[in-house]
């Protein structure tokens, strides 16, 4: 019974990855760029973000974790008046830095 419950919980966590983080208005327009593409852009700062990477013994998929981190970075860009983010280092599973830029 416990194995079935854990399996259902894992499926639920992986299936709702995108809905775990809300999307700010305009965040869908924020571009994910490489550091070589932002030379003429204005840096608005760096943010270190973290999301839930596991729930008890269940580890979320890397894709779901990265999707949530990117959504948070896009939201952060909107909050700072930016339109572009560059993915930085992953400090540990579930944490990543992003730099926000204004390019347009």
Biopython code that builds the backbone (N, CA, C, O; Angstrom):
import numpy as np
from Bio.PDB.StructureBuilder import StructureBuilder

atoms = [
    (1, "UNK", "N", (0.818, -1.195, 0.000)),
    (1, "UNK", "CA", (0.000, 0.000, 0.000)),
    (1, "UNK", "C", (0.865, 1.263, 0.000)),
    (1, "UNK", "O", (0.598, 2.200, -0.753)),
    (2, "UNK", "N", (1.906, 1.290, 0.847)),
    (2, "UNK", "CA", (2.783, 2.461, 0.898)),
    (2, "UNK", "C", (3.502, 2.684, -0.419)),
    (2, "UNK", "O", (3.700, 3.828, -0.829)),
    (3, "UNK", "N", (3.900, 1.605, -1.092)),
    (3, "UNK", "CA", (4.575, 1.724, -2.381)),
    (3, "UNK", "C", (3.644, 2.357, -3.403)),
    (3, "UNK", "O", (4.072, 3.202, -4.189)),
    (4, "UNK", "N", (2.391, 1.963, -3.404)),
    (4, "UNK", "CA", (1.411, 2.541, -4.320)),
    (4, "UNK", "C", (1.220, 4.025, -4.035)),
    (4, "UNK", "O", (1.165, 4.831, -4.964)),
    (5, "UNK", "N", (1.120, 4.389, -2.785)),
    (5, "UNK", "CA", (0.942, 5.801, -2.417)),
    (5, "UNK", "C", (2.145, 6.630, -2.836)),
    (5, "UNK", "O", (1.981, 7.738, -3.348)),
    (6, "UNK", "N", (3.350, 6.113, -2.629)),
    (6, "UNK", "CA", (4.555, 6.832, -3.041)),
    (6, "UNK", "C", (4.621, 6.964, -4.553)),
    (6, "UNK", "O", (5.037, 8.001, -5.069)),
    (7, "UNK", "N", (4.217, 5.927, -5.262)),
    (7, "UNK", "CA", (4.204, 5.979, -6.723)),
    (7, "UNK", "C", (3.238, 7.028, -7.238)),
    (7, "UNK", "O", (3.562, 7.770, -8.165)),
    (8, "UNK", "N", (2.065, 7.096, -6.651)),
    (8, "UNK", "CA", (1.081, 8.110, -7.045)),
    (8, "UNK", "C", (1.570, 9.513, -6.717)),
    (8, "UNK", "O", (1.357, 10.442, -7.495)),
    (9, "UNK", "N", (2.220, 9.671, -5.578)),
    (9, "UNK", "CA", (2.764, 10.970, -5.198)),
    (9, "UNK", "C", (3.855, 11.401, -6.168)),
    (9, "UNK", "O", (3.906, 12.563, -6.570)),
    (10, "UNK", "N", (4.722, 10.478, -6.545)),
    (10, "UNK", "CA", (5.796, 10.790, -7.499)),
    (10, "UNK", "C", (5.218, 11.195, -8.843)),
    (10, "UNK", "O", (5.691, 12.150, -9.460)),
    (11, "UNK", "N", (4.212, 10.487, -9.299)),
    (11, "UNK", "CA", (3.574, 10.835, -10.570)),
    (11, "UNK", "C", (2.926, 12.207, -10.485)),
    (11, "UNK", "O", (2.985, 12.989, -11.434)),
    (12, "UNK", "N", (2.318, 12.491, -9.367)),
    (12, "UNK", "CA", (1.695, 13.801, -9.183)),
    (12, "UNK", "C", (2.702, 14.923, -9.156)),
    (12, "UNK", "O", (2.458, 15.987, -9.725)),
    (13, "UNK", "N", (3.833, 14.708, -8.504)),
    (13, "UNK", "CA", (4.870, 15.740, -8.445)),
    (13, "UNK", "C", (5.466, 16.018, -9.811)),
    (13, "UNK", "O", (5.722, 17.173, -10.151)),
    (14, "UNK", "N", (5.689, 14.980, -10.595)),
    (14, "UNK", "CA", (6.292, 15.204, -11.910)),
    (14, "UNK", "C", (5.275, 15.780, -12.877)),
    (14, "UNK", "O", (5.645, 16.529, -13.780)),
    (15, "UNK", "N", (4.020, 15.452, -12.711)),
    (15, "UNK", "CA", (2.994, 15.934, -13.623)),
    (15, "UNK", "C", (2.592, 17.368, -13.396)),
    (15, "UNK", "O", (2.061, 17.996, -14.312)),
    (16, "UNK", "N", (2.816, 17.912, -12.230)),
    (16, "UNK", "CA", (2.369, 19.275, -11.945)),
    (16, "UNK", "C", (3.529, 20.243, -11.823)),
    (16, "UNK", "O", (3.400, 21.288, -11.186)),
    (17, "UNK", "N", (4.652, 19.913, -12.422)),
    (17, "UNK", "CA", (5.849, 20.746, -12.275)),
    (17, "UNK", "C", (5.613, 22.176, -12.705)),
    (17, "UNK", "O", (6.025, 23.108, -12.014)),
    (18, "UNK", "N", (4.956, 22.362, -13.836)),
    (18, "UNK", "CA", (4.790, 23.722, -14.333)),
    (18, "UNK", "C", (3.777, 24.510, -13.513)),
    (18, "UNK", "O", (3.837, 25.739, -13.476)),
    (19, "UNK", "N", (2.859, 23.828, -12.863)),
    (19, "UNK", "CA", (1.847, 24.548, -12.094)),
    (19, "UNK", "C", (2.308, 24.869, -10.675)),
    (19, "UNK", "O", (1.602, 25.566, -9.946)),
    (20, "UNK", "N", (3.474, 24.375, -10.270)),
    (20, "UNK", "CA", (3.956, 24.639, -8.919)),
    (20, "UNK", "C", (4.411, 26.086, -8.752)),
    (20, "UNK", "O", (4.371, 26.626, -7.646)),
    (21, "UNK", "N", (4.844, 26.715, -9.843)),
    (21, "UNK", "CA", (5.333, 28.085, -9.812)),
    (21, "UNK", "C", (4.400, 28.932, -10.660)),
    (21, "UNK", "O", (4.196, 28.644, -11.840)),
    (22, "UNK", "N", (3.837, 29.969, -10.069)),
    (22, "UNK", "CA", (2.958, 30.859, -10.820)),
    (22, "UNK", "C", (3.739, 31.667, -11.843)),
    (22, "UNK", "O", (4.943, 31.874, -11.694)),
    (23, "UNK", "N", (3.049, 32.125, -12.885)),
    (23, "UNK", "CA", (3.687, 32.908, -13.940)),
    (23, "UNK", "C", (3.217, 34.352, -13.875)),
    (23, "UNK", "O", (2.018, 34.625, -13.927)),
    (24, "UNK", "N", (4.167, 35.277, -13.759)),
    (24, "UNK", "CA", (3.849, 36.702, -13.770)),
    (24, "UNK", "C", (3.426, 37.114, -15.181)),
    (24, "UNK", "O", (3.854, 36.513, -16.167)),
    (25, "UNK", "N", (2.597, 38.127, -15.265)),
    (25, "UNK", "CA", (2.188, 38.652, -16.564)),
    (25, "UNK", "C", (3.430, 39.137, -17.303)),
    (25, "UNK", "O", (4.196, 39.940, -16.770)),
    (26, "UNK", "N", (3.629, 38.661, -18.506)),
    (26, "UNK", "CA", (4.774, 39.037, -19.321)),
    (26, "UNK", "C", (5.957, 38.097, -19.208)),
    (26, "UNK", "O", (6.895, 38.196, -20.000)),
    (27, "UNK", "N", (5.938, 37.188, -18.244)),
    (27, "UNK", "CA", (7.075, 36.281, -18.050)),
    (27, "UNK", "C", (7.287, 35.359, -19.245)),
    (27, "UNK", "O", (8.405, 34.912, -19.498)),
    (28, "UNK", "N", (6.219, 35.076, -19.974)),
    (28, "UNK", "CA", (6.355, 34.216, -21.148)),
    (28, "UNK", "C", (7.144, 34.886, -22.270)),
    (28, "UNK", "O", (7.568, 34.214, -23.210)),
    (29, "UNK", "N", (7.345, 36.194, -22.184)),
    (29, "UNK", "CA", (8.108, 36.935, -23.189)),
    (29, "UNK", "C", (9.589, 37.071, -22.826)),
    (29, "UNK", "O", (10.381, 37.556, -23.634)),
    (30, "UNK", "N", (9.964, 36.651, -21.628)),
    (30, "UNK", "CA", (11.360, 36.746, -21.187)),
    (30, "UNK", "C", (12.174, 35.660, -21.889)),
    (30, "UNK", "O", (11.804, 34.486, -21.886)),
    (31, "UNK", "N", (13.285, 36.075, -22.486)),
    (31, "UNK", "CA", (14.131, 35.194, -23.285)),
    (31, "UNK", "C", (15.218, 34.561, -22.419)),
    (31, "UNK", "O", (15.812, 35.226, -21.571)),
    (32, "UNK", "N", (15.471, 33.279, -22.639)),
    (32, "UNK", "CA", (16.620, 32.602, -22.035)),
    (32, "UNK", "C", (17.751, 32.693, -23.047)),
    (32, "UNK", "O", (17.648, 32.139, -24.141)),
    (33, "UNK", "N", (18.827, 33.385, -22.696)),
    (33, "UNK", "CA", (19.944, 33.612, -23.614)),
    (33, "UNK", "C", (21.227, 33.015, -23.055)),
    (33, "UNK", "O", (21.301, 32.637, -21.886)),
    (34, "UNK", "N", (22.227, 32.940, -23.914)),
    (34, "UNK", "CA", (23.570, 32.532, -23.491)),
    (34, "UNK", "C", (24.351, 33.779, -23.129)),
    (34, "UNK", "O", (24.030, 34.873, -23.594)),
    (35, "UNK", "N", (25.368, 33.624, -22.307)),
    (35, "UNK", "CA", (26.136, 34.794, -21.863)),
    (35, "UNK", "C", (26.794, 35.539, -23.024)),
    (35, "UNK", "O", (27.068, 36.733, -22.912)),
    (36, "UNK", "N", (27.048, 34.857, -24.122)),
    (36, "UNK", "CA", (27.647, 35.511, -25.291)),
    (36, "UNK", "C", (26.652, 36.379, -26.061)),
    (36, "UNK", "O", (27.046, 37.141, -26.944)),
    (37, "UNK", "N", (25.371, 36.266, -25.731)),
    (37, "UNK", "CA", (24.328, 36.990, -26.459)),
    (37, "UNK", "C", (23.883, 38.273, -25.759)),
    (37, "UNK", "O", (23.006, 38.972, -26.266)),
    (38, "UNK", "N", (24.464, 38.594, -24.616)),
    (38, "UNK", "CA", (23.985, 39.742, -23.844)),
    (38, "UNK", "C", (25.038, 40.841, -23.677)),
    (38, "UNK", "O", (24.938, 41.662, -22.765)),
    (39, "UNK", "N", (26.030, 40.857, -24.542)),
    (39, "UNK", "CA", (27.123, 41.830, -24.425)),
    (39, "UNK", "C", (26.633, 43.273, -24.489)),
    (39, "UNK", "O", (27.207, 44.143, -23.834)),
    (40, "UNK", "N", (25.590, 43.544, -25.261)),
    (40, "UNK", "CA", (25.087, 44.912, -25.420)),
    (40, "UNK", "C", (23.893, 45.204, -24.515)),
    (40, "UNK", "O", (23.255, 46.250, -24.639)),
    (41, "UNK", "N", (23.601, 44.294, -23.621)),
    (41, "UNK", "CA", (22.451, 44.445, -22.727)),
    (41, "UNK", "C", (22.889, 45.029, -21.384)),
    (41, "UNK", "O", (24.064, 44.974, -21.020)),
    (42, "UNK", "N", (21.931, 45.582, -20.663)),
    (42, "UNK", "CA", (22.198, 46.136, -19.337)),
    (42, "UNK", "C", (21.898, 45.070, -18.280)),
    (42, "UNK", "O", (20.796, 44.523, -18.237)),
    (43, "UNK", "N", (22.878, 44.784, -17.437)),
    (43, "UNK", "CA", (22.680, 43.823, -16.357)),
    (43, "UNK", "C", (21.841, 44.460, -15.254)),
    (43, "UNK", "O", (22.107, 45.583, -14.824)),
    (44, "UNK", "N", (20.836, 43.734, -14.807)),
    (44, "UNK", "CA", (19.969, 44.208, -13.724)),
    (44, "UNK", "C", (20.194, 43.431, -12.434)),
    (44, "UNK", "O", (19.485, 43.633, -11.448)),
    (45, "UNK", "N", (21.185, 42.542, -12.444)),
    (45, "UNK", "CA", (21.509, 41.812, -11.225)),
    (45, "UNK", "C", (21.395, 40.312, -11.370)),
    (45, "UNK", "O", (20.876, 39.791, -12.357)),
    (46, "UNK", "N", (21.892, 39.645, -10.364)),
    (46, "UNK", "CA", (21.902, 38.182, -10.323)),
    (46, "UNK", "C", (21.011, 37.728, -9.178)),
    (46, "UNK", "O", (20.953, 38.359, -8.122)),
    (47, "UNK", "N", (20.322, 36.625, -9.409)),
    (47, "UNK", "CA", (19.474, 36.035, -8.378)),
    (47, "UNK", "C", (19.830, 34.569, -8.216)),
    (47, "UNK", "O", (20.076, 33.866, -9.197)),
    (48, "UNK", "N", (19.854, 34.116, -6.982)),
    (48, "UNK", "CA", (20.012, 32.695, -6.708)),
    (48, "UNK", "C", (18.654, 32.183, -6.270)),
    (48, "UNK", "O", (18.089, 32.641, -5.277)),
    (49, "UNK", "N", (18.143, 31.233, -7.021)),
    (49, "UNK", "CA", (16.790, 30.733, -6.816)),
    (49, "UNK", "C", (16.834, 29.288, -6.352)),
    (49, "UNK", "O", (17.779, 28.557, -6.650)),
    (50, "UNK", "N", (15.810, 28.885, -5.624)),
    (50, "UNK", "CA", (15.725, 27.489, -5.201)),
    (50, "UNK", "C", (14.276, 27.033, -5.244)),
    (50, "UNK", "O", (13.352, 27.804, -4.985)),
    (51, "UNK", "N", (14.104, 25.759, -5.577)),
    (51, "UNK", "CA", (12.783, 25.145, -5.632)),
    (51, "UNK", "C", (12.828, 23.809, -4.901)),
    (51, "UNK", "O", (13.900, 23.284, -4.603)),
    (52, "UNK", "N", (11.674, 23.283, -4.627)),
    (52, "UNK", "CA", (11.543, 21.973, -3.995)),
    (52, "UNK", "C", (12.128, 20.918, -4.930)),
    (52, "UNK", "O", (11.651, 20.756, -6.053)),
    (53, "UNK", "N", (13.139, 20.211, -4.485)),
    (53, "UNK", "CA", (13.767, 19.190, -5.322)),
    (53, "UNK", "C", (13.357, 17.775, -4.919)),
    (53, "UNK", "O", (13.528, 16.829, -5.687)),
    (54, "UNK", "N", (12.823, 17.641, -3.724)),
    (54, "UNK", "CA", (12.356, 16.327, -3.282)),
    (54, "UNK", "C", (11.296, 16.510, -2.207)),
    (54, "UNK", "O", (11.180, 17.557, -1.571)),
    (55, "UNK", "N", (10.542, 15.455, -2.039)),
    (55, "UNK", "CA", (9.540, 15.414, -0.984)),
    (55, "UNK", "C", (9.732, 14.093, -0.262)),
    (55, "UNK", "O", (9.320, 13.039, -0.746)),
    (56, "UNK", "N", (10.357, 14.164, 0.894)),
    (56, "UNK", "CA", (10.692, 12.935, 1.604)),
    (56, "UNK", "C", (11.653, 12.109, 0.774)),
    (56, "UNK", "O", (12.680, 12.620, 0.327)),
    (57, "UNK", "N", (11.338, 10.841, 0.560)),
    (57, "UNK", "CA", (12.245, 9.973, -0.199)),
    (57, "UNK", "C", (12.119, 10.125, -1.717)),
    (57, "UNK", "O", (12.859, 9.485, -2.464)),
    (58, "UNK", "N", (11.204, 10.952, -2.171)),
    (58, "UNK", "CA", (10.950, 11.086, -3.606)),
    (58, "UNK", "C", (11.677, 12.310, -4.149)),
    (58, "UNK", "O", (11.450, 13.435, -3.702)),
    (59, "UNK", "N", (12.554, 12.073, -5.120)),
    (59, "UNK", "CA", (13.284, 13.154, -5.772)),
    (59, "UNK", "C", (12.557, 13.533, -7.052)),
    (59, "UNK", "O", (12.207, 12.666, -7.853)),
    (60, "UNK", "N", (12.330, 14.827, -7.244)),
    (60, "UNK", "CA", (11.676, 15.308, -8.467)),
    (60, "UNK", "C", (12.621, 15.162, -9.649)),
    (60, "UNK", "O", (13.841, 15.159, -9.486)),
    (61, "UNK", "N", (12.048, 15.043, -10.834)),
    (61, "UNK", "CA", (12.871, 14.907, -12.036)),
    (61, "UNK", "C", (13.665, 16.185, -12.277)),
    (61, "UNK", "O", (13.225, 17.282, -11.934)),
    (62, "UNK", "N", (14.837, 16.022, -12.870)),
    (62, "UNK", "CA", (15.692, 17.171, -13.182)),
    (62, "UNK", "C", (14.971, 18.135, -14.114)),
    (62, "UNK", "O", (15.112, 19.350, -13.976)),
    (63, "UNK", "N", (14.200, 17.608, -15.062)),
    (63, "UNK", "CA", (13.465, 18.459, -15.997)),
    (63, "UNK", "C", (12.453, 19.335, -15.266)),
    (63, "UNK", "O", (12.333, 20.525, -15.558)),
    (64, "UNK", "N", (11.731, 18.751, -14.323)),
    (64, "UNK", "CA", (10.728, 19.505, -13.567)),
    (64, "UNK", "C", (11.387, 20.578, -12.708)),
    (64, "UNK", "O", (10.898, 21.705, -12.629)),
    (65, "UNK", "N", (12.489, 20.227, -12.068)),
    (65, "UNK", "CA", (13.206, 21.186, -11.221)),
    (65, "UNK", "C", (13.723, 22.345, -12.063)),
    (65, "UNK", "O", (13.546, 23.505, -11.692)),
    (66, "UNK", "N", (14.363, 22.045, -13.200)),
    (66, "UNK", "CA", (14.903, 23.097, -14.070)),
    (66, "UNK", "C", (13.792, 23.960, -14.660)),
    (66, "UNK", "O", (13.961, 25.170, -14.813)),
    (67, "UNK", "N", (12.662, 23.349, -14.992)),
    (67, "UNK", "CA", (11.515, 24.105, -15.509)),
    (67, "UNK", "C", (11.025, 25.110, -14.468)),
    (67, "UNK", "O", (10.727, 26.259, -14.796)),
    (68, "UNK", "N", (10.945, 24.674, -13.225)),
    (68, "UNK", "CA", (10.514, 25.573, -12.151)),
    (68, "UNK", "C", (11.520, 26.688, -11.913)),
    (68, "UNK", "O", (11.131, 27.838, -11.709)),
    (69, "UNK", "N", (12.813, 26.362, -11.936)),
    (69, "UNK", "CA", (13.848, 27.383, -11.749)),
    (69, "UNK", "C", (13.793, 28.427, -12.860)),
    (69, "UNK", "O", (13.926, 29.622, -12.597)),
    (70, "UNK", "N", (13.598, 27.980, -14.100)),
    (70, "UNK", "CA", (13.517, 28.918, -15.217)),
    (70, "UNK", "C", (12.282, 29.808, -15.084)),
    (70, "UNK", "O", (12.354, 31.006, -15.359)),
    (71, "UNK", "N", (11.153, 29.238, -14.664)),
    (71, "UNK", "CA", (9.953, 30.058, -14.484)),
    (71, "UNK", "C", (10.177, 31.107, -13.404)),
    (71, "UNK", "O", (9.760, 32.256, -13.553)),
    (72, "UNK", "N", (10.832, 30.715, -12.320)),
    (72, "UNK", "CA", (11.134, 31.685, -11.266)),
    (72, "UNK", "C", (12.067, 32.776, -11.779)),
    (72, "UNK", "O", (11.909, 33.944, -11.425)),
    (73, "UNK", "N", (13.044, 32.400, -12.615)),
    (73, "UNK", "CA", (13.969, 33.386, -13.180)),
    (73, "UNK", "C", (13.225, 34.361, -14.091)),
    (73, "UNK", "O", (13.489, 35.563, -14.063)),
    (74, "UNK", "N", (12.307, 33.851, -14.888)),
    (74, "UNK", "CA", (11.510, 34.724, -15.764)),
    (74, "UNK", "C", (10.651, 35.670, -14.928)),
    (74, "UNK", "O", (10.526, 36.849, -15.257)),
    (75, "UNK", "N", (10.064, 35.163, -13.860)),
    (75, "UNK", "CA", (9.284, 36.017, -12.959)),
    (75, "UNK", "C", (10.169, 37.098, -12.342)),
    (75, "UNK", "O", (9.766, 38.256, -12.235)),
    (76, "UNK", "N", (11.371, 36.710, -11.939)),
    (76, "UNK", "CA", (12.322, 37.654, -11.340)),
    (76, "UNK", "C", (12.695, 38.742, -12.343)),
    (76, "UNK", "O", (12.830, 39.911, -11.981)),
    (77, "UNK", "N", (12.860, 38.350, -13.604)),
    (77, "UNK", "CA", (13.174, 39.330, -14.647)),
    (77, "UNK", "C", (12.054, 40.358, -14.768)),
    (77, "UNK", "O", (12.324, 41.552, -14.897)),
    (78, "UNK", "N", (10.821, 39.917, -14.729)),
    (78, "UNK", "CA", (9.680, 40.838, -14.789)),
    (78, "UNK", "C", (9.714, 41.777, -13.594)),
    (78, "UNK", "O", (9.520, 42.983, -13.748)),
    (79, "UNK", "N", (9.958, 41.242, -12.412)),
    (79, "UNK", "CA", (10.008, 42.067, -11.196)),
    (79, "UNK", "C", (11.100, 43.129, -11.267)),
    (79, "UNK", "O", (10.940, 44.221, -10.722)),
    (80, "UNK", "N", (12.217, 42.812, -11.943)),
    (80, "UNK", "CA", (13.346, 43.745, -12.028)),
    (80, "UNK", "C", (13.295, 44.631, -13.273)),
    (80, "UNK", "O", (14.166, 45.479, -13.463)),
    (81, "UNK", "N", (12.286, 44.442, -14.121)),
    (81, "UNK", "CA", (12.194, 45.232, -15.343)),
    (81, "UNK", "C", (13.036, 44.689, -16.479)),
    (81, "UNK", "O", (13.353, 45.419, -17.418)),
    (82, "UNK", "N", (13.402, 43.422, -16.409)),
    (82, "UNK", "CA", (14.226, 42.811, -17.442)),
    (82, "UNK", "C", (13.415, 42.062, -18.475)),
    (82, "UNK", "O", (12.207, 41.870, -18.328)),
    (83, "UNK", "N", (14.108, 41.639, -19.531)),
    (83, "UNK", "CA", (13.459, 40.881, -20.597)),
    (83, "UNK", "C", (14.264, 39.656, -21.026)),
    (83, "UNK", "O", (13.863, 38.927, -21.933)),
    (84, "UNK", "N", (15.400, 39.437, -20.368)),
    (84, "UNK", "CA", (16.295, 38.338, -20.740)),
    (84, "UNK", "C", (16.953, 37.787, -19.478)),
    (84, "UNK", "O", (17.290, 38.537, -18.562)),
    (85, "UNK", "N", (17.131, 36.465, -19.443)),
    (85, "UNK", "CA", (17.864, 35.832, -18.348)),
    (85, "UNK", "C", (18.951, 34.930, -18.918)),
    (85, "UNK", "O", (18.807, 34.361, -20.000)),
    (86, "UNK", "N", (20.035, 34.813, -18.169)),
    (86, "UNK", "CA", (21.129, 33.907, -18.514)),
    (86, "UNK", "C", (21.305, 32.947, -17.347)),
    (86, "UNK", "O", (21.460, 33.352, -16.195)),
    (87, "UNK", "N", (21.275, 31.667, -17.682)),
    (87, "UNK", "CA", (21.409, 30.626, -16.666)),
    (87, "UNK", "C", (22.833, 30.611, -16.139)),
    (87, "UNK", "O", (23.796, 30.617, -16.905)),
    (88, "UNK", "N", (22.949, 30.591, -14.821)),
    (88, "UNK", "CA", (24.255, 30.526, -14.174)),
    (88, "UNK", "C", (24.520, 29.152, -13.607)),
    (88, "UNK", "O", (23.991, 28.150, -14.087)),
    (89, "UNK", "N", (25.336, 29.119, -12.590)),
    (89, "UNK", "CA", (25.742, 27.862, -11.968)),
    (89, "UNK", "C", (24.629, 27.246, -11.140)),
    (89, "UNK", "O", (23.788, 27.940, -10.569)),
    (90, "UNK", "N", (24.649, 25.921, -11.092)),
    (90, "UNK", "CA", (23.772, 25.187, -10.196)),
    (90, "UNK", "C", (24.576, 24.889, -8.944)),
    (90, "UNK", "O", (25.510, 24.087, -8.967)),
    (91, "UNK", "N", (24.207, 25.542, -7.851)),
    (91, "UNK", "CA", (24.952, 25.402, -6.606)),
    (91, "UNK", "C", (24.747, 24.031, -5.973)),
    (91, "UNK", "O", (25.660, 23.467, -5.369)),
    (92, "UNK", "N", (23.545, 23.510, -6.120)),
    (92, "UNK", "CA", (23.188, 22.164, -5.687)),
    (92, "UNK", "C", (21.862, 21.844, -6.344)),
    (92, "UNK", "O", (21.208, 22.731, -6.892)),
    (93, "UNK", "N", (21.459, 20.584, -6.294)),
    (93, "UNK", "CA", (20.219, 20.178, -6.946)),
    (93, "UNK", "C", (19.054, 20.982, -6.380)),
    (93, "UNK", "O", (18.804, 20.966, -5.175)),
    (94, "UNK", "N", (18.344, 21.683, -7.260)),
    (94, "UNK", "CA", (17.222, 22.510, -6.837)),
    (94, "UNK", "C", (17.574, 23.969, -6.638)),
    (94, "UNK", "O", (16.704, 24.772, -6.301)),
    (95, "UNK", "N", (18.852, 24.334, -6.844)),
    (95, "UNK", "CA", (19.284, 25.734, -6.716)),
    (95, "UNK", "C", (20.087, 26.117, -7.952)),
    (95, "UNK", "O", (20.886, 25.328, -8.456)),
    (96, "UNK", "N", (19.867, 27.344, -8.438)),
    (96, "UNK", "CA", (20.612, 27.830, -9.598)),
    (96, "UNK", "C", (20.618, 29.351, -9.574)),
    (96, "UNK", "O", (19.671, 29.985, -9.109)),
    (97, "UNK", "N", (21.698, 29.919, -10.081)),
    (97, "UNK", "CA", (21.756, 31.373, -10.218)),
    (97, "UNK", "C", (21.378, 31.756, -11.649)),
    (97, "UNK", "O", (21.632, 31.010, -12.595)),
    (98, "UNK", "N", (20.777, 32.915, -11.782)),
    (98, "UNK", "CA", (20.422, 33.492, -13.077)),
    (98, "UNK", "C", (20.782, 34.965, -13.028)),
    (98, "UNK", "O", (20.649, 35.613, -11.990)),
    (99, "UNK", "N", (21.239, 35.493, -14.162)),
    (99, "UNK", "CA", (21.467, 36.927, -14.266)),
    (99, "UNK", "C", (20.363, 37.501, -15.141)),
    (99, "UNK", "O", (19.995, 36.919, -16.162)),
    (100, "UNK", "N", (19.840, 38.654, -14.726)),
    (100, "UNK", "CA", (18.743, 39.319, -15.429)),
    (100, "UNK", "C", (19.309, 40.487, -16.233)),
    (100, "UNK", "O", (20.161, 41.231, -15.750)),
    (101, "UNK", "N", (18.825, 40.636, -17.463)),
    (101, "UNK", "CA", (19.271, 41.709, -18.354)),
    (101, "UNK", "C", (18.087, 42.431, -18.979)),
    (101, "UNK", "O", (16.990, 41.884, -19.101)),
    (102, "UNK", "N", (18.339, 43.672, -19.369)),
    (102, "UNK", "CA", (17.402, 44.455, -20.182)),
    (102, "UNK", "C", (18.078, 44.607, -21.535)),
    (102, "UNK", "O", (19.086, 45.303, -21.653)),
    (103, "UNK", "N", (17.527, 43.960, -22.553)),
    (103, "UNK", "CA", (18.150, 43.960, -23.878)),
    (103, "UNK", "C", (17.341, 44.728, -24.917)),
    (103, "UNK", "O", (17.903, 45.159, -25.925)),
    (104, "UNK", "N", (16.073, 44.907, -24.709)),
    (104, "UNK", "CA", (15.213, 45.575, -25.702)),
    (104, "UNK", "C", (14.931, 47.001, -25.300)),
    (104, "UNK", "O", (14.227, 47.715, -26.014)),
]
sb = StructureBuilder()
sb.init_structure("model")
sb.init_model(0)
sb.init_chain("A")
sb.init_seg("    ")
for serial, (resi, resn, name, xyz) in enumerate(atoms, 1):
    if name == "N":
        sb.init_residue(resn, " ", resi, " ")
    sb.init_atom(name, np.array(xyz, "f"), 0.0, 1.0, " ", f" {name:<3s}", serial, name[0])
structure = sb.get_structure()
